[in-house]
């Protein structure tokens, strides 16, 4: 799990760097709308309550800095993740 924690620290640092590079108005004008990590966690926690015990398949067409993918890794054990893809 240490590797996942290191990856998450790098992901958060990358997200902070992206946020510092442009103002909110500039990012929005460019179509960049980052989902806050706590919101992604809450959404995937709710999704977990709706899904059965089988494997989960995950697709994020706009992965950005990966807040939903990171939330997936926090909400489901790796053995339950049947597929995780991005465009």
C-alpha distances in whole Angstrom, upper triangle without the diagonal:
4,5,5,6,9,10,11,13,15,15,17,19,20,21,23,25,26,27,29,31,33,34,33,37,36,33,34,37,35,34,30,29,25,24,22,19,20,22,20,18,21,22,20,20,23,23,21,24,26,24,25,22,22,20,20,21,20,23,23,26,25,22,23,20,18,18,18,16,13,14,14,10,11,14,13,11,11,13,16,16,19,19,18,21,22,26
4,5,5,6,9,10,11,13,14,15,17,18,20,21,23,25,26,27,29,31,33,32,36,35,32,34,37,35,34,30,29,25,24,23,19,21,23,21,19,23,24,22,22,26,26,24,27,29,27,28,26,26,24,23,24,23,25,24,27,26,23,23,20,18,18,19,17,14,16,17,13,13,16,16,15,14,17,19,19,22,22,20,22,24,27
4,5,5,6,9,10,11,12,14,15,17,18,20,21,23,24,26,27,30,32,31,35,33,30,32,35,33,31,28,27,24,23,22,19,21,23,21,19,23,24,21,22,26,25,24,27,29,27,28,26,25,23,22,22,21,22,22,25,24,20,20,17,16,17,18,15,13,15,16,12,13,17,16,15,13,16,19,17,20,20,18,20,21,24
4,5,5,6,9,10,10,12,14,15,16,18,20,21,22,24,26,28,29,29,32,31,28,30,33,30,29,25,24,21,20,19,15,17,20,17,16,19,20,18,19,22,22,20,23,25,24,25,23,23,20,19,19,18,19,19,22,21,17,18,15,13,13,14,12,9,12,12,9,10,13,13,12,11,15,16,15,18,17,15,17,18,22
4,5,5,6,9,10,11,12,14,15,17,18,20,21,23,24,27,28,27,31,30,27,29,32,30,29,25,24,20,19,18,14,16,19,17,15,19,21,19,19,23,23,21,24,27,26,27,25,25,23,22,22,20,22,21,24,22,19,19,15,14,14,15,13,10,12,14,11,10,14,15,14,14,18,19,18,21,21,18,20,21,24
4,5,5,6,9,10,11,12,14,15,17,19,20,21,23,25,27,27,31,30,27,29,32,30,29,25,24,21,20,19,16,18,21,19,18,22,23,21,22,26,26,24,28,30,29,30,28,28,25,24,24,22,23,22,24,22,19,18,15,14,15,17,15,12,15,16,13,14,17,18,17,16,20,22,20,23,22,19,21,21,24
4,5,5,6,9,10,10,12,14,15,16,18,20,21,23,25,25,28,27,24,26,29,27,26,22,22,18,18,17,14,17,19,17,17,20,21,19,21,24,23,23,26,28,27,28,27,26,23,21,21,19,19,18,20,19,15,15,12,11,12,14,12,9,13,14,11,12,16,17,16,15,19,20,18,20,19,16,17,17,20
4,5,5,6,9,10,10,12,14,15,16,18,20,22,23,23,26,26,22,24,27,25,24,20,19,16,15,14,11,13,16,14,13,17,18,17,18,21,21,21,24,26,25,27,26,26,23,21,21,18,19,17,20,18,14,14,10,9,9,12,10,7,10,12,10,10,14,15,16,15,19,20,18,21,19,16,18,17,20
4,5,5,6,9,10,11,12,14,15,17,18,21,22,22,26,25,22,25,28,26,25,21,20,17,17,15,12,15,18,16,16,19,21,20,21,24,24,24,27,29,28,30,29,29,27,25,24,22,22,20,22,20,17,15,12,12,12,15,14,11,13,16,14,14,17,19,19,19,23,23,22,25,23,20,21,20,23
4,5,5,6,9,10,10,12,14,15,16,19,21,21,25,24,21,23,26,24,23,20,20,16,17,16,14,17,19,18,18,21,22,21,23,26,26,26,29,30,30,32,31,30,27,25,24,22,21,19,21,19,15,14,10,11,12,15,14,11,15,17,15,16,19,21,21,20,23,24,22,25,23,19,20,19,21
4,5,5,6,9,10,11,12,14,15,18,19,19,22,21,18,20,23,21,20,16,16,13,13,13,11,14,16,14,15,18,19,18,20,23,23,23,26,28,27,29,29,28,25,23,22,19,18,16,18,15,12,10,6,7,8,12,11,9,12,14,13,14,17,19,19,19,22,23,20,23,20,17,17,16,18
4,5,5,6,9,10,10,12,14,16,18,17,21,20,17,19,22,21,20,16,15,12,12,11,9,12,14,13,14,17,18,18,20,23,23,23,26,28,28,30,30,30,27,24,24,21,20,18,19,17,14,12,8,9,9,12,12,10,12,15,14,14,17,20,21,21,24,24,22,25,23,20,20,18,20
4,5,5,6,9,10,11,12,15,17,17,21,20,17,20,23,21,21,17,17,14,15,13,13,16,18,17,18,21,22,22,24,26,27,27,30,32,31,34,33,33,30,28,27,24,23,20,22,19,16,13,10,12,12,16,16,13,16,19,18,18,21,23,24,24,27,28,25,28,26,22,22,21,22
4,5,5,6,9,10,11,13,16,16,19,18,15,18,20,18,18,14,15,12,14,13,13,17,18,17,18,21,22,22,24,26,26,27,30,31,31,33,33,33,30,27,25,22,21,18,19,16,13,10,7,10,11,15,14,13,16,18,18,19,22,23,24,23,27,27,25,27,24,21,20,18,19
4,5,5,6,9,10,12,13,13,16,15,12,15,18,16,15,12,12,9,10,10,10,14,15,14,16,19,19,19,22,24,24,25,28,29,29,32,32,32,29,26,25,21,20,17,17,14,12,9,6,9,9,13,13,12,14,17,17,18,20,22,24,24,27,27,24,26,24,20,20,17,19
4,5,5,6,9,11,12,12,16,15,13,16,18,17,17,14,13,11,13,11,12,15,16,16,18,20,21,22,24,26,26,28,30,32,32,35,35,35,32,29,28,24,24,20,21,18,15,12,10,12,12,16,17,15,17,20,20,20,23,25,27,26,30,30,27,30,28,24,23,21,22
4,5,5,6,9,12,13,16,14,13,16,18,16,17,14,15,13,15,14,15,18,20,19,21,24,24,25,27,29,29,30,33,34,34,37,37,37,34,31,30,26,25,21,22,18,16,13,10,14,14,18,19,17,20,22,22,23,25,28,29,28,32,32,29,31,29,25,24,22,22
4,5,5,7,10,10,13,11,9,13,14,13,13,10,11,10,13,13,14,18,18,18,20,23,23,23,26,28,28,29,32,33,33,36,36,36,33,30,28,24,22,19,19,15,14,10,9,12,13,17,17,17,19,22,22,23,25,27,29,28,32,31,28,30,27,24,22,19,20
4,6,6,7,8,11,10,8,11,14,13,13,10,10,9,12,11,13,16,17,17,20,22,22,23,25,27,27,29,32,32,33,36,37,36,34,30,29,25,24,20,20,16,15,12,10,14,14,17,18,18,19,22,23,23,25,28,30,29,33,32,30,32,29,25,24,21,22
4,6,7,9,12,11,10,14,15,15,16,13,14,13,15,15,17,19,20,21,23,25,25,27,29,30,31,33,35,36,37,40,40,40,37,34,33,29,27,24,24,20,19,15,14,17,17,20,22,21,22,25,26,26,28,31,32,32,36,35,33,35,32,29,27,25,25
4,7,10,12,9,9,13,14,13,15,12,14,13,17,17,19,22,22,22,25,27,27,28,31,32,32,34,37,37,38,41,41,41,38,35,33,29,27,24,23,19,18,15,14,18,18,22,23,22,24,27,27,28,30,32,34,33,37,36,33,35,32,29,27,24,24
4,7,8,6,6,10,10,10,12,10,12,12,16,16,19,22,22,22,25,26,26,28,30,32,32,34,36,37,37,41,42,41,38,35,33,29,27,23,23,19,19,15,15,18,19,22,23,23,25,27,28,29,31,33,35,35,38,37,34,36,33,29,28,24,24
4,5,5,6,9,10,11,12,11,12,12,16,16,19,21,21,22,25,26,26,28,30,31,32,34,36,36,37,41,42,42,39,36,34,30,28,24,24,20,20,16,16,20,19,22,24,24,25,28,29,29,31,34,36,36,39,38,35,37,35,31,29,26,26
4,5,5,6,8,10,10,9,9,10,13,13,17,18,18,19,22,23,23,25,27,28,28,31,33,33,34,38,39,39,37,33,32,28,26,22,22,18,18,15,15,18,17,20,22,22,23,26,27,27,29,31,34,34,37,36,33,35,33,29,28,25,24
4,6,5,6,9,10,10,10,13,15,16,20,22,21,22,25,25,25,27,30,30,31,33,35,35,36,40,42,41,39,35,34,30,28,24,23,19,20,17,18,21,20,23,25,25,26,29,30,30,32,34,37,37,40,39,36,38,35,31,29,26,25
4,5,5,6,9,8,11,13,16,17,21,23,22,23,26,27,26,28,31,31,32,34,36,36,37,41,42,41,39,35,33,30,27,23,22,18,19,16,17,20,20,23,25,25,26,29,30,31,32,34,37,36,40,38,35,37,34,30,28,25,24
4,5,5,6,5,7,9,13,14,17,20,19,19,22,24,23,25,27,28,28,31,33,33,34,37,38,38,35,31,30,26,23,19,18,15,15,12,13,16,17,19,21,21,22,25,26,27,28,31,33,33,36,35,32,33,30,26,25,21,20
4,5,5,5,6,9,12,14,18,20,18,19,22,23,22,24,27,27,27,30,32,32,33,36,38,37,35,31,29,26,23,19,18,15,16,13,15,18,17,19,21,22,23,25,27,28,29,31,34,33,37,35,32,33,30,27,25,22,21
4,5,7,9,13,16,18,21,24,22,22,26,27,25,27,30,30,30,33,35,35,35,39,41,40,38,34,32,28,25,21,20,16,18,16,18,20,21,22,24,26,26,28,30,31,32,34,37,36,39,38,35,36,33,29,27,23,22
4,6,9,12,15,18,21,23,22,21,25,26,25,26,29,30,29,32,34,34,34,38,39,38,36,32,29,26,23,19,17,14,16,13,15,18,19,20,22,24,25,26,28,29,30,32,35,34,37,36,32,33,30,26,24,20,19
4,6,10,12,15,18,21,19,18,22,23,21,23,26,26,26,29,31,30,31,34,36,35,32,29,26,23,20,16,14,11,13,11,14,16,17,18,20,21,22,24,26,27,28,29,32,32,34,33,29,30,27,24,22,18,17
4,6,10,12,15,18,16,16,19,21,19,21,24,25,24,27,29,29,29,33,34,33,31,27,25,21,19,15,13,10,11,8,11,13,13,15,17,18,19,21,23,24,25,27,30,29,32,30,27,29,26,22,20,17,16
4,6,9,12,15,13,13,16,17,16,18,21,21,21,24,26,26,27,30,32,31,29,25,23,20,18,14,13,10,11,9,10,12,11,13,15,17,17,19,21,22,22,25,28,27,30,29,26,27,25,21,20,17,17
4,6,9,12,10,10,13,15,14,16,18,19,19,22,24,24,25,28,29,29,27,23,22,18,16,13,13,10,9,7,8,9,8,10,13,13,14,16,18,18,19,22,25,24,28,26,23,25,23,19,18,16,16
4,6,9,7,7,10,11,11,12,15,16,16,18,21,21,22,25,26,27,24,21,20,16,15,12,13,11,10,9,9,9,7,8,11,11,11,14,16,16,16,19,22,22,26,24,21,24,21,18,18,16,17
4,6,5,6,9,10,11,13,14,16,17,19,21,22,23,26,27,27,25,22,22,18,18,15,17,14,13,11,10,10,7,9,12,11,10,14,16,15,16,19,22,22,26,24,22,25,23,20,20,18,20
4,5,5,6,9,10,11,12,14,15,16,19,20,21,24,24,25,23,20,20,17,17,15,17,15,13,12,10,9,5,7,10,8,7,11,12,11,12,16,18,19,23,21,19,22,21,18,19,18,20
4,5,5,6,9,10,10,12,14,15,17,19,20,23,24,25,23,20,21,18,19,17,20,18,16,16,14,12,9,10,12,11,8,12,13,11,12,16,18,20,23,22,20,24,23,20,21,21,23
4,5,5,6,9,10,11,12,14,16,17,19,22,23,24,23,19,20,17,17,15,18,16,15,15,14,13,9,9,12,12,9,12,14,13,13,16,19,21,24,22,20,23,22,19,20,19,22
4,5,5,6,8,10,10,12,14,15,16,20,21,21,19,16,16,13,14,12,15,13,12,13,12,10,6,5,9,8,6,9,11,10,10,13,17,18,21,18,17,19,18,15,17,16,18
4,6,5,6,9,10,10,13,14,15,18,19,20,18,15,16,14,15,14,18,17,15,16,14,12,8,7,10,8,5,8,10,8,7,11,14,16,19,17,16,19,18,16,18,18,21
4,6,5,6,9,10,11,13,15,18,19,20,19,17,18,16,17,16,19,18,17,18,17,15,11,10,13,12,8,10,13,11,9,13,16,19,21,19,18,21,21,19,20,20,23
4,5,5,6,9,10,11,12,16,18,19,18,15,15,13,14,13,16,16,15,17,17,14,11,9,12,12,9,10,13,12,10,13,17,18,20,18,17,19,18,16,18,18,20
4,5,5,6,9,10,10,13,15,15,14,11,12,11,12,12,16,16,15,17,16,13,11,8,10,10,7,6,10,9,7,9,13,15,17,14,13,15,15,14,16,16,19
4,5,5,7,9,10,13,14,16,15,13,15,14,16,16,20,20,18,20,19,16,13,11,13,12,8,9,11,9,6,9,13,15,17,14,14,17,18,16,19,20,23
4,5,5,7,9,12,14,16,16,14,15,14,17,17,20,20,20,22,21,18,15,13,15,15,11,11,14,13,10,12,16,18,19,16,16,19,19,18,20,21,24
4,5,5,6,10,12,13,13,10,12,11,13,14,17,18,18,20,20,17,15,12,13,14,11,10,13,13,9,11,14,16,17,14,13,15,16,15,17,18,21
4,5,5,8,9,11,11,9,12,12,15,16,20,21,20,22,22,18,16,13,14,14,11,9,12,11,7,8,11,14,14,11,12,14,15,15,18,20,23
4,6,8,10,12,14,12,15,15,18,19,23,24,23,25,25,21,19,16,17,18,14,13,15,14,10,11,14,17,17,14,15,17,19,19,21,23,26
4,7,10,12,13,11,14,14,17,18,21,23,23,25,25,22,20,17,18,19,16,14,17,16,13,13,16,18,18,15,15,17,18,18,21,22,25
4,7,8,9,8,11,12,15,17,20,22,22,25,25,21,20,16,17,18,15,13,15,16,12,11,14,16,15,11,12,13,15,16,18,20,23
4,6,8,9,12,14,18,20,23,25,25,28,28,24,23,19,19,20,18,15,17,17,14,12,14,16,14,11,12,13,16,17,20,23,26
4,7,9,12,15,18,21,24,26,25,28,28,24,23,20,19,20,18,15,16,16,13,10,11,13,11,8,11,12,15,17,20,23,26
4,6,10,13,16,19,23,25,24,27,27,23,23,20,18,20,18,15,16,17,14,11,12,12,10,7,9,9,12,14,18,21,24
4,7,10,13,17,20,22,21,24,24,20,20,17,15,17,16,12,13,15,13,9,10,10,8,5,5,5,8,11,14,17,21
4,6,10,13,16,19,17,21,21,17,17,14,12,14,13,10,11,13,11,8,10,10,10,6,5,5,7,8,12,15,18
4,7,10,13,16,15,19,19,16,16,13,11,14,14,10,12,15,13,11,13,12,12,9,6,5,5,6,8,11,14
4,7,10,12,11,15,16,12,13,9,8,11,11,8,11,13,12,11,13,12,13,11,8,8,6,5,6,8,12
4,6,9,9,13,14,11,13,10,9,13,13,10,13,16,15,14,17,15,17,15,11,11,8,6,5,6,8
4,6,5,9,11,9,10,8,8,11,12,11,13,16,16,16,18,17,19,17,14,14,11,8,7,5,7
4,6,9,12,11,13,11,11,14,15,14,17,19,19,20,22,20,22,21,17,17,14,11,8,5,5
4,6,9,9,10,10,11,14,15,15,17,19,20,20,23,22,24,22,19,20,16,13,11,7,7
4,6,5,8,8,8,10,12,12,14,16,17,18,20,19,22,20,17,18,15,11,9,6,8
4,5,8,9,10,11,13,15,16,18,19,20,22,21,24,23,20,22,18,15,13,10,10
4,6,9,9,9,12,13,14,16,18,19,21,20,23,23,20,22,19,15,14,12,13
4,6,5,6,8,10,11,12,14,15,17,16,20,19,16,18,15,12,11,10,12
4,6,5,6,9,10,11,12,14,17,17,20,19,16,19,17,13,14,13,15
4,5,5,6,9,10,10,12,15,15,18,16,14,16,14,11,12,11,14
4,5,5,6,9,10,11,13,12,15,14,11,13,11,8,9,9,13
4,5,5,6,9,10,12,12,15,15,13,16,14,11,13,13,16
4,5,5,6,9,11,12,15,14,12,16,15,12,14,14,18
4,5,5,6,9,9,12,10,9,12,11,9,12,13,16
4,6,6,7,7,11,10,9,12,12,10,13,14,18
4,6,8,9,12,12,11,15,15,13,16,18,21
4,7,9,12,10,10,14,14,13,16,18,22
4,6,8,6,7,11,12,12,15,18,21
4,5,6,7,11,12,13,16,19,23
4,5,5,8,10,10,14,17,21
4,6,7,10,12,16,19,23
4,6,9,11,15,18,21
4,6,7,11,14,18
4,7,10,14,17
4,6,10,13
4,7,11
4,7
4
